[in-house]
């Protein structure tokens, strides 16, 4: 695999480069597949596991062959019952037809794939927390260094953790060639990529588009994609890459879905979840819903995250309930600063994993752009005229 081909996980780290981190001649080594898709609005991997589990299994087998790994663990979010059922059936089929197991297709190569169900914790989407969970421990992130998975991962052995969509692309790359894959999309973001679009669009869903070429406007408005914003409304803001991303605004609509471009603009494509908010959205309420998610999903290991996200949720709820104080906005920014110094992008963190800084993104975005909505809540105890509380933000709530 070409080292520069981007992974399809939240970080977009080049998959081939990650594979190259494995130390030579250290065994056993493991491949772990992160199917614990839990961020609000994210459901593309779930769709892959439900609709084409055989393609994923084929990608896992090929990856294990390339990595010289004899064991893979596929970790699936606990609530994804249909994905679990179909993956289990597909894996049984693969074993029955000697596509997985001992001496695959009469070769000298053998690999076993173990399915594991999560218990619903968002934090285990972080690769070291996922490894802890696989080992039977509480899903909490490890310090890096020294616990870089490629060196000290599952059972302290070399481990590669890949996203579902990343591995689902492997069969195409092998059969068509890396050069063919790289010919699709933009030079900086190659291949096809899946995006889960939800919120205030006419046709929410998962769409596969040429990476780095399609613009946000095309994705939202084209009849073959989302078909436009609901009821002829206009876009007020949108989240380009999952709840942990900085928000974008109408001036970003003509930007291509290209990782370097979006990164440079101060956000990320992240988990491939795009949430559209139209001009009727109460932005204070939208901010609170996302912060509440991160506060409730904090594992509690790091004080800035455990205490900070709780305070952010508490202060935002006070404003929403009509009891906000003029100093509350400064308090929000002060707490945000303690979690993510400088409130910059990419975020700087005082925590082991990025969950805490993720809660800062909606606050920084909303306060900077919609300060007047916060001020109105504090002064009058209600939202500005013409807006309403947004859709519920729950993990994989749209399908």
N, C-alpha and C positions, 0 to 999 in steps of 0.2 A: 504494500500500500504506500502511495506517495506520502511523504512525511508532512507535506503542507495541506493535505486534505483535512478540512475542519471536521472535528467531531460534532455530533448533533446534540450534545448535552448542553447544560446551561452555560458552561465556560467557553464552549466552542474551541476547545484545545485540539490541535492537530493530532488525529488518531495515530498516524504512523510514528510521530515523534514520541507519543506516550508509550507505544509498544517498544520503542527502542530503548526505553529506560530500564527494561528488565536486565538484571545482571546475568552475564553468561554463565551457563553450567551450574546454576543453583536450582535444585529441585527438592520437593515438588513446587510447582508454580500453578497459579489459579487464574481463571478468568471469571469475573463477577459481572453480571449484567444488571444494571440498575433499572428495574421496571417499577420503582416506587414513585411513580409520577403523582405528586400531591399538591403542587402549587396552584393557587386559584386560577381558573381559566385554562389550565393545561390538560389536554386530553388526547394529543396526537399519538403518544406511545401506546396508550390504552387501545386506540383504534387499530394500530398495527398488530398488537397482540391478539385482539379479537378477530380481525379480518384476515390476517395472513401469518398465522403462527409458524407455518412451515418455513417461510422465508427467513424469519428470525432464527429458527433453529439451524437452518443451513448456514446462515452467517456466523452463528456461534461455533459450529463445527469447523468452518474454514479458519476462523480466527484462532481457535485452539491449535489447529495444525500449524499455522504461521508462528504461533507463540511457543510451540512445543509444550503445550499444557494438556494434561490428561484429565482434568476435572474442571467443570464450569458450574457455577451456581447462578440460577436465574431467580432474582428476588423481585416479587410482584406485590404491589400494594394490596393490603388485606381486603379492601372494599371492592376490588375488581373481580367479582365473582365470575362473570362471563369470560373474562380474559384467562382466569385461572383454569376454568373448565376446558376451554379450547386449547390452551397450551398443554395441559395434561394429556388430552386426546392426541394432539399432534406429536407430542413426545413419545407416547405409546406407539403411534404409527411408525415413527422414525426408528425406534428400537426394534419393532417387529420386522422392519424391512432392512435392517442392518445399516441404517444411515447414522445411527448413534450406537455406541457400545464397543464391543471387542472387535478388532480387525475389521474396521468399516469397509464394506464393499470388497472384502477379500484382501485388503491392504494390511500393512503392518501397523497402521495407525489406529489407536483406540482412544475414545474419550467418553466420559460419562457426564450427563447434565442433570443436576439436581434442582428441582423446583422448590422454592421457599416462599411462603406467604408472610407479608409483614402484618403489623397490628395497627396500622393507621397513623403512625407518627410521621409527620412531615420531615422531621429532623433527619431521619434515616435516608433521605435523598442525598445527604452529604456523604461522600464515599467512605470516610473512615467511620462514621456512625453506622452506616450500612454494614460494614465489616464487623463492628462490635455486635450488632444485632445477629448477624450470621453465626457468630461464635456463642450465641446464647446470652450475651450480656445486654444491659440496658443500652439502647441506641443513643450514644453520646459521642461527639466527635473527639478524635485524638489530636494531640499536638503534632504539627508538621513544621520543622523536623522534630523528632527523628522518624516519625511514623509515616513516611511517604509510602503509599501502598505498593508501588513498583519494587520497593526494596524490603519494607516490613509491612506486609498487608495481612491477609487472612492467615491466622495461626502463625504470624510473624514470618510468613514466607512471601516471596515475590508475587504480587497480585496486580492484574490490570482490571480496572473498573471502567466499563463502557456503557454508554446509553443504548437503549433499545433501537432507536432510529439509526444510530451509527452502524450497528451490526447488521441491520436490515439492508443497508447499502452495500455490504461486502460482497454478496453473490453477484450483483451487477458489475461491480468493479473487477471481479475476477474473470467473469465471462466476457465482458466487453473491453476490459483494459482500463488502467488508470488514466491514460491519455484521453480516452473517449469520455470518461466521467468528467475529467477536467475541462473538456470542450463545452460542457453544458454550464450555463450561467456566466457570471463575471469572472475575470482572472483572479480576483481577490476572494471570491466566494463561489466555489465550483459545485457542480452537481445540482440535483433537485433537493428541495427542502420542504418539509411539512410545517404548516402554521395552523394553529387552532385559533380561530377568530370567534369572539363572543361579544356580548354586550348589545349596543343599540344599532345593530345592522339587520337588514331584512332577512338574510340567510346565513345565520351563524353556522360554522362547521369547520372541518379540517380540509385544507387545500394544499396540494403539492404544486409548487411553482419553481421556475428556474431561479436558483440561488443568486442573489446579488443583482438581478435584472428588474424584476417586478417591483413597482413602487407601492407604497402604502395606499395611495389613492386608487391605483388599479385594483388592488386586492379588495378594498372596501366598496368600490363603485361598479366594477365590471359585472355584467350579467352572469358570466360563467363563474364568478366568485361570490361575493357577498351581496351584490345587487343594489348597493346603496345603503345610506343611513335610513332608519325606520321613519315612516311618515313624512319623508321629505325634510327632516330636520338637518342641521349642520353639525359637524364634529366640533366639540368643545375641547376635548383632550383624548388621548389614547395611550395605552400602556403597550410599548412595542415588544416586550420580551418577558412577560411574567410579572407577577405582583412585586417582585424585588427590583424592578427596573425603574429608572427615572421616567416621568411622564413626558410624552411628546404632545405637540399642539398643531393647529392647522398649518402653520408654516413648515411643518415637517412632512406633510402629506406627499409631496413629490420626491421624497427621499427614497432611494432604492433600499430594498431589504438586503443590505450588504453589511456584513459584520464590521469591517474597518470603518465604513462611513458612519454607521450608527454609533459605534464606539467613540469616534471623533466628535460626534454631535452631543455626547454626554449621556448616552444611555446604552442599552444592549439589546440584542435579539434573544439572548438568554434561552429560556425553555421553549421558545416558539409559541408562546401564548400571547395573543394580542387582544386587548379589551378596549372596545370603543365606547366612549361616553359622549352623548349628544348634548345640545345646548340647554336641555332641561335638567341636567344633572346637578344635584346638590353636591358640590365638591368637598365640603366639610364632611358630609356623611360618607362619601366615597373614600375619603382619606381614613376615616375612623374604621370602616369595614375592613380595610386591608391591614391596618395596624393591629386591629383586634385579632386577626388571623395569626400574625407573627407573635403577638404576645401570648396567645394560647398555645402555640406550637413550640415556644422556647423550651429547651430541655432543662434549663436552670443551672447549667454547669458554670457559666460565666456571669459574674455579677452585673456588668454593664448591660448585658442582654436581659437577664432575668428581671432585674429591677427597672431598667430603663424602658423596656417595651411595655411593662405594666403601667408605669407612670404616663407614658405617651397615650396609651389607651384611656386611662383614667381622666386625663386632662381633656382629651378630645370629647369624651362622653359628657363631661361637665359642660363644655361649650354647646354640644348638641342639645342637652337638656335645658338650656336656657339659663344656666348659672355661671356662664363664663365670666372671667375677670379680665380687665385690660392687660394685666401682666401675663396672662396665660400663653399668649403667642411667644413672648420671650422665654417663658418656661419651656415650651415645646422645643424651641431651638437650642436652649441650654442643655436639655436632656439629650437631644439628638447629637449635640456636639460631644457629649460624654461617651456616647456609643460609637460615633464615627467622627473623629476629630477633623475639623475643617469642612465637614459635610460636603465633600468633594466627590467627583466621579472620575475614575473608579474609586469606590469608597476606601477610606483608611479605617481600620478596625481595631478595637481594643478587646476583641473576642477571638476565640479559637476558630470559629467558623463564621460565614457571612450572614447568618440569620439576623443577628441584631442590627447590623447596618442596613439590612433589607427593609426594616421597618422605618428607617429614616427616609428612604427614597420618596414615598408618597407625601410625607410631611414637607420635605424640602421642595418638592414639585408644586404642591398645592399652595403652600404659604407664599412662595415666590410669585406665583402667577395669579392666585385668587385671594390675595390678602384681604380684599374688600369683602369677600364672603365671610371670612372669619370675623372681621370687624363688625359686620352687620349682625351676626349671631350674638356677639358679645354685647352690642349696644341695644338690641331689640329682642333677644331671646328667641329668634326664629330665623329661618333662611331668607335670602333675598327673594323677591317676587319672581314667579315663573319657573322655579326649580322644584324638584321633588327628590325624595330619597332614591338612590340608585338600586339596581338589581342586586340581589344577594350575591356576595362573593364567597363562593365555596369551592373547594378543590374539585376539579373535574365536574363541575355542575352542569356543563352544557355538552350535549352529545348529538 
